[in-house]
Every structure is written in structure tokens, then in C-alpha cells.
Amino acid sequence: MPTDNPRAMQKISPAPEAIELVFEKAPRNRLAVLRALCAGRPLQVGAAQRQQRFHARWHGLAIDPAALARYNRVCALPDSDTLPMLYPHILAMPLHLAILAQPRFPLRLLGLVHLANRIDMRRAPRCNEIIDLDCQAGPVLHTERGQSFQVQTQLSVQGETLWQEDSTFLAPLPGRRSSGSGTPPSGADLDWGAALAQWQLGADAGRRFAGPSGDWNPIHLSAATARLFGFPRAIAHGMYSAARCLALLAPQAPAAGVLELRFKRPLLIPAHVQLHARQCATEQHFLLRNSHTNEPHIEGHWSNTAK
């Protein structure tokens, strides 16, 4: 089985590159992820392995009000009768991990870099709605910086798609640590003016977010565990930083919107950060950076498409 959840079912289609995972409840992935970390997968894979595709689905999910309240509290988000824009990513993370931990997933987990996210929320899901989640990953694409793939997630209610996300990941070429999206630093070089907001992230920020998010990656938890993977200190979760930005940029839950994020540099914690924003036509562009080094952490833009 690909997970530790006895209520999971795996299907392998007649085409060996297609694998389907079906869950009746959240997969428990800890042992599966540990096995995947120790599996000795390659840093880069050949053409045949790059065609592997995965589909994981979990239908009939009910929102846990206590878990949502913990997430809102940690991210400084107001309580609401609708889900925050980034919360479906948290709901889908067990499916993402089930795909990455599946024995046929070709790439090594250690060293994968989260480059970017694009989210299209057509309507904010209500907290009392029953949700269906569908995730797809693959194929792996060859680039000059390494090999990349997308995890595409769709949230629907009674057959209506309300929220979609494309998450892009990179397996860097051996010997090259990719610290961010690799896009030109023009956004960070712009004159953003005075900071919209600034705040301090403590050394425990990763541990505080790990509980509500379920992301217990050791690079986020402590300096000691982060050093095992080449970081001098723990680094903040990118999706936590993004949620904090949205809490200030869109304090009221939007009815609909499109969000694009590019993760530029890891943010070592503890750290002091500054949020800058500027309006361009119907889009709000923003940059979160380290106050002391000026290194960009997240760059993105947000448009509220509610009518």
C-alpha cells in the first residue's frame, strides 16, 4: 500500500505510467514518506520514468472546525463561514504526500524545491460544504535547471469546481542548489516604497505552522533538524508566509480571485520581514522580504475577480 491508511485503494491502469490512488479518508503518510526518503531514488530520471502520471482523489471530505480555527489563529486570519484562499492546499497536502511517497514516484524527495503556485478560486467554499479533492502529478519535464513537475489540485462541491491550484516543483541538477524561482530579480529591485506591514517570525514559526498544516518537514522545525539538510537554521513554510501576506492584503474572505506566488529565497528563522504592495490596474502586486538582508522571500500578485 502507498500509505499507512487501510482505507486507501491503489489502481494501476493498463498503461503502466498511470497510477490512481483513491481514499475514503485522509491518508496517513508518515511511514510511507520515511520509506520514500530511504528508497535511494535518483536526483534526475530518464525519459521513460518521466512519463509517469499519478492521480489521487478523496471525495466526501467534511471540514473540521477545530482544525480550521487552529489554522486561522496561527496565520492571523479572521474566522469566517468560508474557507481562506490557501486552506484547500492544506486539505490536499495528504494527497500530495501520498503521490510523492508512492513507490513508483520517480524523483528523490530530499532536495525538491517548491517554485511557484497559481490558485484560481471561483467561489470560496463554505465551511459546511462536503468537498471532493482530486490531485494529479506528472509528467516530469526536463529543463536547463533540472527536472520539474506540477501537482494540480481541484476542489469541487456537488460536481462544481470552486478552486484550482497548480504547484510547480523542481529537482535541481546535481551540485546545484536552487533557492527559488530563478526568475529575474526585477520585482525585488523595484522601488516598492514604504512597507505596508512588518513583523517578527520566531524560531518556533515552523513548529507552530506544522501542526495546523500537517507539514512536518524537518527543514522547518528547528535549527538542529534543518542543519541535517544543509540549512544553517530552520526555514519558514512558504505557504505560511503567503497566508500571512493574504491576511493583510485581503483581510475579508474574497468571493473569487486569482493568486500567483513565486518562492524566491528560503527565509531563515528567526527573522524580521517586510511586506510591500503596489496596485497595477486590477492586480495587487506584493513582495515579502527579509528586513535585514533585503532578500526576497515571496513575490506574487493577486486579483479579486468577484463581481
N, C-alpha and C positions, 0 to 999 in steps of 0.2 A: 504494500500500500504506500502511496506517496506521502501520507500524513499519519499522525497518531490518532486520527479520528475514525472510530469504527463505522461511522455513518457516512463515509465517503465512498464513492464508486469511481473507478477509472475505466475509461473506454479507449481502446486503441482502434482507430478506423482501419479499413483495408489498406489505405496508404500509410506506410509506417511513419511518415513525417507528421501525421495528425494525431494528437492525443487530447482526449476530452476528460475533464475531471468534474464530477457532479457531487455537490454537497447538500445535505439536508440541514446542517448547522455549521457554525464556524469551524473550519479545520484547525486542529491543534498541531502546530508545525515544529515545535522546539526540537524534538528528536530528529525529525526529517531534515531540518536545516543543519543540525550538527553533523548528520551523516553526509550531507552535501558538502559541507565545509571540509570534511576529511576525505572526500572522494578522489582527490587528485585530478580534478578536471583541468583542461588546458586553458591558458590565457587567451589563445586565439584558436579558431576551429576551421576545418577545411570546408570546401564548398558544399559537400553533401550534408554535413551536420548543420550548416547554416540555414537549410530549408525547413528545419524542424518547426512545427507550429503547435501551439497549446491553446486550449480553451477551457476555462474554469467557470462554473456557474454555481450560484447559491440563490435559490428562489424562496420567497416566503419569509424574509428577514423582518423582524419587528424591532424597532428602536428601543434600546434600554435607556430609560430616562436618567437613571443614576450615572451611567457611563457618559452620556451626553453632557450632563451637568458638570462632571469632572473635567471633561474636555473644555467646555466653555470657561470654567473657572481658571484653568491653567493658561488659556490663551487670552484671557481678559475680554471674553465675548459676552454679550448680554444673553440672558435666557430668552427663548422665543418659541413659538409654536411651529417654526420651520427650522430645517437643518442649516447650519452655517455652510458656506460655499465649499470649504475644504473638507468637511466632515465625511462625505461619501468616500473620499480617498482613504480615510481611516477605516471605514467599514469594509472596504475592499482589500485592505492590506493582507488579511489572512489568505485571500485567494491569490494575491501576487506572490506571497511567500510559498504557497503550495505549488505554484508553477515553477518558481526558481529552485525549489527543493526537489522537484520531480526528478527521478534518476536519469531520465533522458534529456533533461535540460543541459545543453552542451557546454556553457561557459562557466568558468570558476566564479564563485560568488565573491570571494575576497578580492577587493580592488575594483569592483564595479562602481562607476561614478554616475550619480543621478544628475543629468544635464539640464533637463527642462520639463515643464508641464504646460499643457494647454487644456483649459477647462471651459466647457460651454454648458451653462446652466440655463435651460429653457424655462424652468419654473422651480422654485425652491420646494423640495419635498417636505411635506408636513410630518411632524414627529409621530403622528398616529397612523400613518400610512404603512401598508405592508409592501416591502421593497423586493425587487428582483435585481440581482447583480450578475453581470456577465463580463468576463475578462478574457482578452486574447493577447498572446505574445508570439513574436516571430513574424517573419524570418529574421535572421541575423544578417546585417548588411556590412560590407567591407568598406571602410573609409581610410583616408590617409592617416588618421589619428588612431585607428584601431577598429574594433568591430562594435557596431551599435545595434540596438533593437528597441522596439516600442512595446509598452504594455498599454493596451487600450481597454478602458473600463466604461461600461454603460449601466446606468441605473434607470430602471423603469418601474412604473406603477400601473398595474392592470393593462399592460401592453403599451403604455405611452412612455416614450423616452423623455426623461426630465433632465438628465445630467450625463455628460460625456467627458472623458479625460483621456489625453494621450500623454504618457510619461515616457521620456527618452532616456536611455541608459547607454553608457559607453564602457567597453572593456578596452582600456588603453593598450597600446603596443608595449611589449616587454621593455622595461627600462625607462618608460615614460610615465610619470605620474600626472594625470590630467586633473587639475584642481578646479575646473569649472567648465563653462560652456565653450570657452575658446573663441568666442565672438570678439570682434574688435572692441577695445575698451572705450568707445566713443561715449557711451552713456555715462560712465564714471567720470569722464573728462569734461562733461558739460558743466556749465555754471548753474548749479541747482538752486543757488541762493540759500537762505537760512533753512535750517532743519525744521520740518513740520513737527517732529517729536524726537525724543531721545530717551533711552532707558538703559539700565544696567542688567546684564544677564549674569547670574551667579554661576558658580562652578557646578551647582546641582541642577541647572536648567535641563540638561539631557535626561537626568533621572526623573525629574518632575513630569516631563512630557512622555516618557517611555510608558508609564502606567496607562494613561488615557489613550495613547496611540497604539500600544502593543508593539512598538518598535524598540526592541531591547538590544539593538546593535551595540557591541561593546565600545565602538569608537565614540559613542555619545555619553557613556555612563560615568567615566572617571578618567583622570589622567593616567592612572596605572593601566587600565584596560586599553586606552587609546594608544599608549606607547607600544603595545604589542603589535600594532598595525601601522607604526611609523609616524604617528602624530605626537607632538610634544605634550599636548593637553587634549582633553575631550573637546569635541566639536558639537555645535548646536545642530539640532534637526532642522533641515531646510524647510520642511512643511510647518514646523512650529514657528519659525521666523516669519514665514509667509502669512500664517494665521494672525500673528500679532500685527503685521502690516495692514491686513484687511480689517482688523478690528478698529483701526484708526481711519482708514480710507473709506470704508463702507460700514459705519457703525450700526446702521439698521440693515437687517437681512434683506438683500435685494430680491426683487421678484424674478429677475433674469439678468444674465450678464456673461461676459467672456473675459477670462483671465489668462494671461500668458506670463510664465515665470521662467527666468534663466538663472540657474545657480552658478554664480561666478567664482567664488572662492569659499573654502571652508572657513567657518567662524570659530576660532578657538575661544573657549570659555574658561574663566570668566572674561567678560568683555563689555565695553560700553559701545552702544550702537546709535546711529542717527538715521532717521527716515526722512527722505526728501521726496517731494512730489511736484509735478507740474502738469497743467492741463493743456492738451493738444487736441483741438476740435472736440470730438465727443469722447476722447480717451484720456484717462488719467495715467500718466507715466510715473513710476516711482523707483527709488533706489534705496536700498538699505546697506549701510556700510559701517565698518569699524571706525569709531570716532578717533582712535589714536593713530592707526596706520593709514586711514582713508581707503583701505582695500574694499572693493565692492563685494558684498555677500550675495544679495539678490537684486536683480534688475527685472522689471516687468511693466506691464501695462494692463489697465482694467477699463472696461467699458460696461456701463449699465444699460442694457437693451430693453429694460422694462418700458412699456408704453402706458 
